């Protein structure tokens, strides 16, 4: 489900969420986060 920014603010009470706060929540230690390695950071410009 995709929310608009206004809907998100209504759900969160208009307060921002910091990643550190989310990581401190109980149960967050069970979350697996897989970040794929970036193989190619820069691509040449395509002027065709």
KAPEPE-V372482 format. One record per helix or strand of 3 or more residues. SS is the DSSP state (@ for helix, = for strand). FROM is the first residue (numbers start at 1). TO is the last residue. If there is no record, write none. Layout:
# KAPEPE-V372482
ss | from | to
SS | FROM | TO
SS | FROM | TO
This chain:
# KAPEPE-V372482
ss | from | to
@ | 5 | 12
@ | 19 | 23
@ | 28 | 30
